[in-house]
């Protein structure tokens, strides 16, 4: 396979991947406003329907998903698989510890990666053995904490990076993206807010007289 | 049981990941063109004996890049083709950042001293289709020569927002720029790949890979050296940090040592001079050093190392505005920059009448001459050619002047010393 065909294949697969992801996000939003959970078959039907609407050009110059990709680029494998797995009937939310860890990593990572100081953690993602070992250790901790899905997701992300699945050659781009970071940070803020509120309520009801 | 299977899969991923890292090219020294020091010395002595630049020396020439019919043009760049001609790239459209902006190309034939009719190298629609994503505008074409002889063109595209939202894309040509392959996106930033741009010529590594001096100008304004393998960034190193230096231009001193000069983007009150970074390990780490004390009004600079060892810079050596453009030369042994020629100067005109001379780009064809292109009032691209003989004699004259000055200093010191003894 020559470089041109390889590039075309990478672009097509990326559009398919993002079409499915956008369809899953639409279903997630739909479910937020729906009083009853959608059956699994209905979710799959909607993914196929919306995915096709997004993927094919439908009379305009570019498919709709190309406009989304113009802004977002390729999403990380971790976010993509977390979203896709949310459709499964046996879906369980990611552990809060994982969300806190992602939020913490993102808050430490982005300022330095975007120009604060001369240390660039993003550059580690191109081929640092120490960085890869750290990612593997993180996945191992997920496994020991009995969150096998996390292990699968991180392992697939590492294999996708090794196989040049996306345009990026940087492992960070397969593990983390701004949307995953925003989701983790917002969830953590929500959890902390609810915890504080519950504590305040319980303190009001049960404070010693 | 499911956990055991997951951990086994992780082990497989670990092995694949480590094998992938092991297969990556290691960082290697810069490829360096040897400097013909002996030749330079001989010529220097010959010129010293004969005096200043001879009147028979071929003089610099001036041309205009061909008109595309578009009212706004900018960001020209050059590359030498295999037959010794020069290909230029620039962008033109109804205005900078408009959807109708395309990247044009033309070839200069030195024998006839003329530019060919312009052709479109890349337009927005081709970029959109090739990159499979919406593109709002494109700009900043920068050509490079791959180790296998093919021509590569880097350019920036924007999908949303201004130039700060740019990403770099690239196309490769097998026929010296007559036709181009599918564009590919270079991924160089973790934040939606936003805000990486290119302006300056690439440098080569000994393994044939390119070092592309790039920069970010959104949250931070800093330079980075991208190590590029055809259509993929395989490593990168930060050349500066903060919000004060963009558009790095690299002078390679030897296989390990290089200096990067930047366009300054400092806030008011800080020195309007050229920020400098330095590497002593072939670009793996960079240290920010003292400014080059030449005024810079937040405007692009360009530079070139000639075979003789002479270094030349073209820039706006004023603190505000872009109405003057000068050609400077330096002998790297003494690091003193002297003005060779004032290329454009509208200082005598009022502010409204002053034109903009910006985005200079330099290349050499035979190692001693220099081709320069720059934006002329955003309406045209001017091409200036400085022949080898003219450059050599200018360098010899510069060396003579520096030698004379260095001889004068000890004499003056010894005279003042004698005076003190008396």
HADDOCK unambig.tbl for C-alpha pairs under 7 A between the chains (distance, minus, plus):
assign (segid A and resid 4 and name CA) (segid B and resid 182 and name CA) 6.67 0.50 0.50
assign (segid A and resid 11 and name CA) (segid B and resid 132 and name CA) 6.25 0.50 0.50
assign (segid A and resid 66 and name CA) (segid B and resid 132 and name CA) 5.89 0.50 0.50
assign (segid A and resid 66 and name CA) (segid B and resid 133 and name CA) 4.09 0.50 0.50
assign (segid A and resid 66 and name CA) (segid B and resid 134 and name CA) 5.65 0.50 0.50
assign (segid A and resid 67 and name CA) (segid B and resid 133 and name CA) 5.83 0.50 0.50
assign (segid A and resid 67 and name CA) (segid B and resid 134 and name CA) 4.87 0.50 0.50
assign (segid A and resid 69 and name CA) (segid B and resid 133 and name CA) 5.57 0.50 0.50
assign (segid A and resid 70 and name CA) (segid B and resid 133 and name CA) 4.75 0.50 0.50
assign (segid A and resid 70 and name CA) (segid B and resid 134 and name CA) 4.78 0.50 0.50
assign (segid A and resid 70 and name CA) (segid B and resid 135 and name CA) 6.60 0.50 0.50
assign (segid A and resid 70 and name CA) (segid B and resid 159 and name CA) 5.39 0.50 0.50
assign (segid A and resid 71 and name CA) (segid B and resid 159 and name CA) 6.24 0.50 0.50
assign (segid A and resid 71 and name CA) (segid B and resid 160 and name CA) 6.57 0.50 0.50
assign (segid A and resid 72 and name CA) (segid B and resid 192 and name CA) 5.54 0.50 0.50
assign (segid A and resid 73 and name CA) (segid B and resid 192 and name CA) 5.84 0.50 0.50
assign (segid A and resid 114 and name CA) (segid B and resid 219 and name CA) 6.70 0.50 0.50
assign (segid A and resid 114 and name CA) (segid B and resid 220 and name CA) 6.09 0.50 0.50
assign (segid A and resid 115 and name CA) (segid B and resid 220 and name CA) 5.01 0.50 0.50
assign (segid A and resid 115 and name CA) (segid B and resid 222 and name CA) 6.81 0.50 0.50
assign (segid A and resid 115 and name CA) (segid B and resid 241 and name CA) 5.44 0.50 0.50
assign (segid A and resid 115 and name CA) (segid B and resid 242 and name CA) 5.80 0.50 0.50
assign (segid A and resid 116 and name CA) (segid B and resid 241 and name CA) 6.25 0.50 0.50
assign (segid A and resid 116 and name CA) (segid B and resid 242 and name CA) 5.89 0.50 0.50
assign (segid A and resid 117 and name CA) (segid B and resid 241 and name CA) 5.39 0.50 0.50
assign (segid A and resid 117 and name CA) (segid B and resid 242 and name CA) 6.69 0.50 0.50
assign (segid A and resid 118 and name CA) (segid B and resid 238 and name CA) 6.25 0.50 0.50
assign (segid A and resid 118 and name CA) (segid B and resid 240 and name CA) 6.63 0.50 0.50
assign (segid A and resid 118 and name CA) (segid B and resid 241 and name CA) 5.72 0.50 0.50
assign (segid A and resid 120 and name CA) (segid B and resid 238 and name CA) 6.94 0.50 0.50
assign (segid A and resid 123 and name CA) (segid B and resid 235 and name CA) 6.52 0.50 0.50
assign (segid A and resid 123 and name CA) (segid B and resid 236 and name CA) 6.00 0.50 0.50
assign (segid A and resid 123 and name CA) (segid B and resid 237 and name CA) 6.92 0.50 0.50
assign (segid A and resid 126 and name CA) (segid B and resid 234 and name CA) 6.07 0.50 0.50
assign (segid A and resid 126 and name CA) (segid B and resid 235 and name CA) 5.59 0.50 0.50
assign (segid A and resid 127 and name CA) (segid B and resid 21 and name CA) 5.29 0.50 0.50
assign (segid A and resid 136 and name CA) (segid B and resid 14 and name CA) 6.96 0.50 0.50
assign (segid A and resid 143 and name CA) (segid B and resid 3 and name CA) 6.42 0.50 0.50
assign (segid A and resid 143 and name CA) (segid B and resid 7 and name CA) 6.90 0.50 0.50
assign (segid A and resid 148 and name CA) (segid B and resid 3 and name CA) 5.37 0.50 0.50
assign (segid A and resid 148 and name CA) (segid B and resid 6 and name CA) 6.00 0.50 0.50
assign (segid A and resid 151 and name CA) (segid B and resid 6 and name CA) 6.02 0.50 0.50
assign (segid A and resid 151 and name CA) (segid B and resid 7 and name CA) 6.84 0.50 0.50
assign (segid A and resid 151 and name CA) (segid B and resid 10 and name CA) 6.60 0.50 0.50
assign (segid A and resid 152 and name CA) (segid B and resid 6 and name CA) 5.74 0.50 0.50
assign (segid A and resid 152 and name CA) (segid B and resid 10 and name CA) 6.99 0.50 0.50
assign (segid A and resid 155 and name CA) (segid B and resid 9 and name CA) 6.73 0.50 0.50
assign (segid A and resid 155 and name CA) (segid B and resid 10 and name CA) 4.96 0.50 0.50
assign (segid A and resid 155 and name CA) (segid B and resid 13 and name CA) 5.29 0.50 0.50
assign (segid A and resid 158 and name CA) (segid B and resid 13 and name CA) 6.04 0.50 0.50
assign (segid A and resid 158 and name CA) (segid B and resid 17 and name CA) 6.22 0.50 0.50
assign (segid A and resid 159 and name CA) (segid B and resid 13 and name CA) 5.54 0.50 0.50
assign (segid A and resid 159 and name CA) (segid B and resid 16 and name CA) 6.60 0.50 0.50
assign (segid A and resid 159 and name CA) (segid B and resid 17 and name CA) 6.65 0.50 0.50
assign (segid A and resid 162 and name CA) (segid B and resid 16 and name CA) 6.74 0.50 0.50
assign (segid A and resid 162 and name CA) (segid B and resid 17 and name CA) 5.80 0.50 0.50
assign (segid A and resid 162 and name CA) (segid B and resid 20 and name CA) 5.58 0.50 0.50
assign (segid A and resid 167 and name CA) (segid B and resid 185 and name CA) 6.87 0.50 0.50
assign (segid A and resid 167 and name CA) (segid B and resid 187 and name CA) 6.76 0.50 0.50
assign (segid A and resid 168 and name CA) (segid B and resid 187 and name CA) 5.25 0.50 0.50
assign (segid A and resid 169 and name CA) (segid B and resid 232 and name CA) 6.99 0.50 0.50
assign (segid A and resid 169 and name CA) (segid B and resid 233 and name CA) 6.63 0.50 0.50
assign (segid A and resid 169 and name CA) (segid B and resid 234 and name CA) 6.03 0.50 0.50
assign (segid A and resid 173 and name CA) (segid B and resid 190 and name CA) 6.45 0.50 0.50
assign (segid A and resid 177 and name CA) (segid B and resid 190 and name CA) 6.90 0.50 0.50
assign (segid A and resid 177 and name CA) (segid B and resid 191 and name CA) 6.99 0.50 0.50
assign (segid A and resid 178 and name CA) (segid B and resid 191 and name CA) 6.26 0.50 0.50
